Structures are given as C-alpha cells and as structure tokens.
Amino acid sequence: MPETSVAHFYDELADDYHLIYSDWDASVHRQGDALDALIGQDRAEVLDCSCGIGTQAIGLALRGHRVTGTDLSPRAAARAAREAARRSLSLRTAAADMRRLPFFDDRFDVVVCADNSLPHLLTGQDVHAALAEMRRVLRPAGLLLVSTRPYDDVLRDRPVSTPPQVHRTADCADGGERTVTFQLWHWHDDGERYDLEHFQLLPAGGEWRVQVRRTTYWAIGPDRLAGLAAEAGFVDARWRMPGETGFFQPMLVARADG
C-alpha cells in the first residue's frame, strides 16, 4: 500500500479522531501520566514521531516536557498544534515521515512512537529504517517508547473486527449525540498483514451517516520488533505490559546505544 494512503487515511480522520475515544481529554491525561512515569525525568526533550492529533504529545506537555510532534498527516499535525494552543501549551509540530526525520543527530532525550503507528510500515526494511532514524535523533542512552497492539494475541486469534466504541457528547443525557466507531479486518494470505476498514457512525438529524476509511497494518510480533530495534542500535529492549505501565498497549522500552 503506498505511503500516501496512510497520510490520506489520517488526513481524512483528523477532524473526527477524538471521536474514537469515549473521553479524549481523559485519555490525553491518562496516557501522558503513564508515559511520564516511564520517562522518569523532568522537562525531557521529547519527539513524538507519530503524534496524530496530539493524544500523547499534549499529555506529555501537560506534564512539563518539551515536546515536538511530527506525523505523516499534515492535517493531524496541524490539529495537534491547535489543540495544544487551546490548552495554552507549547507544542511544535510538522508533517514528516518517521523514516526521514527532519532533525539533527542527538537532538532528543526521548522518542515516542505510540498507538500502533509503527505497524503502518509493512516491511522489515521500512521498520528498521524508522527505528534507525529514531536512534539517530536520540542522544546516547536516550529512551525509546514504542507501543503496538498485542500482536502475539492478535496473530493467534486473527480477529476480523473490533468491539464498537461509543463517544458521547457532554450533554448526551439531555439529548446530546453519540458516535460509534468500530473496525473490520481483512487478513492477507501471508497471515501477518491486514487491511482495516475504519467505520464511524455519525448522527445526522435522527439518522446515521456512515464514514468508512481504509488502511493497512503489519501485525509484527514483539520478538521481531525487538530484534529490529536491536539491529537499529537500541539496547536493553524489553516489553512492558499495560498492567505494569498503565498505558493501554504493550510498550517496547529501549535505550539508544553509546
């Protein structure tokens, strides 16, 4: 699938991305707290190289970190900047491919690539290229935080859909509106990659308007991803589970060598 299709997917989703969450603001705070605990230092220079509309980047800025956000989607990155400004936070954002990060070497203390973003890259060569760029922009012993779906479980079960997620507006009890989000998965013959149809049912005057967006993922297993991180120059890599970190996905935690 061409890389432009990933940018197109998130450009189309940018205005509605918060509707994926039952409460996006609560998720921003919760994920920021969990990532801050993993970082374990004050006012770190952080790059969120898949920032989307700012869920993790804003959460970390709220915790006092100096955050830069990049994303393949220009519209998502622009919304992240607007959302940060609405909260009186400083968040520099730009559109960039994580395989070609527009920063000098040794620029950051921490690189975050969360919420299953890395598996949009569909080959080992591309994942390695992205991880090598993350290593390049990290200072020696800098921290890498990458989260993905629990792909060991996913590869065992090969689900074909996700449960619906309902977003309610604040005044739902008084006649406010709800949005329903769910996904359909279509597995490739290789058993590892899957096409995803992202459905949103949006209220429209007593009826439902259906919005469908499509993209592709690689269900890269945790051992394979940890191995590619080691090849890209990371050490002490280990997976930490949601029950330990408070983050909603498994997290690969590693340090830049040197």
N, C-alpha and C positions, 0 to 999 in steps of 0.2 A: 504494500500500500504506500503510495507516495507520501513523503513527509508533509507536503502541503495539505493533505487531507486531515492530518492531526491538527494543524493550525486552524483549518476551516471548521473542524468539529468544535473546538473551544472558542473560536470567534463567534460561532452561532449560539453557543451555550452561555457566553459571558454574562448577558443581561439576566439570565434565569438561573445561574449556577447556585445561588443561595437557596433556591427552592428545593435543591437536593436534600437539604438538612431540615429536620423538624424545627430547629432553632439555630440559625447560622451564627449569631452573635455568641451564644453559649458554646458552640463548637470552637469558635475562634479562641475564646478564653481557655477552654479545656485543653485544646491541642497546644496552645502557647505555653501553658503551665507544664505540660508533660515534656515538651522539647526543652524548655528552660532547665528543668531538673536534669535532663541528660547532658546539657551543655555544662552546667556546673560552674560557671564563672559569670561575673558581671560585665555588662557592656561589651560583649563579644562582637567582633566584626563578622556578620553572618551573610552568606549568599544563599538565598532560596532560588535555586535554578529552575524550578517548575512552580512558580508562585501562584499561577492561576489568578483568581480574583483577590488573593491575599489571605486565605484562611490561616496558614501557618505564619506567613511573614508579619501580618498585623498582630497576631498573638505574641510573637517574639518581640516586636517593637513595643507592645504594651508592657512587656517585662523589662524594658530598658535597653534592649540590644540595638545595635546599629545595623540595620537590615537593608540589604539591596535585593530586589526581586527581579528575576528575568523569567520570561515564558515564551514559548514558541508562538503563542497567540498575542498579537498586538492589542486586541480588544480586551483580553483578560488582564494583561499587564496594566493597561490604562485604567481599567476599573479598580484594580488593586490600589493604584496611586490615589484615585478619587476616594475610595473607602478609607484609606489611611488619613487623607486630608480631612475628611468629615470627622474623624476622631482626634484631630489635632496632633497627628503623628507624622514623623518624617520617614518616608519610605521612597527610596529611589527605585524606579522600575524602568525596564527596557524590554523590547522584544529580542529574543536571542535563542538560538539552538544550543542545547546543552552540550552538543559535540563540538561547538566552536564558541566558547565563552569569550566575551569582549573585555577581558581584564588582564592585567599584568600578572606575572607569576607571584606566588607567595602573598596574595592580597588579603586573604580571609583567614579567620580563626576557625570558622565552621562553614561547611556546605550542607544544606538540607535539600533533599530531593524526595518529597513525601507524596502520599496519597496515590500510590501505584502509577506514578508518572513514568519512571524509567522503562517499564514494560511496553510502552508505546514503541520502543525501539525493538525491531523484530529479528535482529541477528546478533550473534555474539560479537561480531566485529563492531557493530554500532554501539552496543552496550559498553564494550571495552573503550571505545573512543570517548564516550561520555564520561566514564569513570576516570579515564586518563586526564581529561580536561578538569574535572573536579579536583584531582590530585594536583594538577599544575597550579591552580589558583589558590590552593591551601598552603599555609605556612607549614614548615616541618612540625610534625606531631599534631597538626590540625585535625579537627574532628569531622568525620563524615557520618551523616544520618540519612539513611535511605529506607523508606517504608514501601512495602508491596502488599498485595493480597496474600493470604496464607496459601501459597501455591502448592505446597505439598498436599494439603487437603483438597484443593481445587482439582489437582491432577488426578487424585484418587477418585473423586466423586464426579468430575466433569459435569457440573450443573449446567442447565440450559436457561435458567432465569434467576433473577434476584427477587426477594420479597419487596412488596411496594413500600415506599417511604412517603408519609403524608406530611406536608408542610401546611401549617395553619397560620393564618394572619392573626394578629394580636386580638382582634375583635371578633374572632370566629364564633364565640358563644353568643354574640349579638348579631349574627347573620353574616359574619365575615366569610372569607373564601378559603378553600383548600386546593392544594395542588398535589397530584400523585405522581411519583417518579418510580420507574422500575426498568429493568434491563432484560433483554433476550440475548442469549449467547448462541453462536453457531460455530461449532468446532471445526477446524481444518482437519484434513486427513492425517496430518502429522501428529495429531493428538496434543499439541502444545500451544498452537496459536488459535485464536478465536476472534471472529467478527462480533461486534457488540452493537445491538440496536438499543439506543437510549430513548425511552418513551417518557414524555411528560404529558399528563392530562391536566389541562389548564381550564379554569372556569371561564365560561363565555355566555353570560346572560341566561343562566339556568340550564345551559347545555355544557358539553365538554368539547374543547378544542384539543386535538392531538398533535403533538410536536415530536417528530422522530429524527434522531441524529445518529450517525453511524461512524464507527472507528474500529481499529484492530489492536489487539494486545498479544503479547507473548507471555504465556504462563511459565515464566522462568523459575525453576526450582531454587530454593535457598542455597543449596550447596554450589550450584552452577554460578549463581550471582556472587557468592563469597569468593569463589575461585577467580572470577573475572576481576573482582576488586583487588585481590592479591596480585594478579598479573599487572594491574594498572598502578601498583605502587602503594597499596594500603597494607597495614599490618594490624595484628590483634583484632581481626574481624570476628564478631560474634553476633548472633541473632538474639534479640531480647523481645519477649512476648508481651502482649497487651496487659496481662495480669501483673507484670512486673513494672512496666513503664507508665501505665495509664494512657498510653496512646492507642488509638483504635485499630492499628495494624501492626503486624510484626515489623521490627526495626533492625536493620543491619547497622551496627555501630562499629566503626573502624577508625584508625589513625593513619595520617599520612606518614610514610617512612621518612627517615632522615632526621 
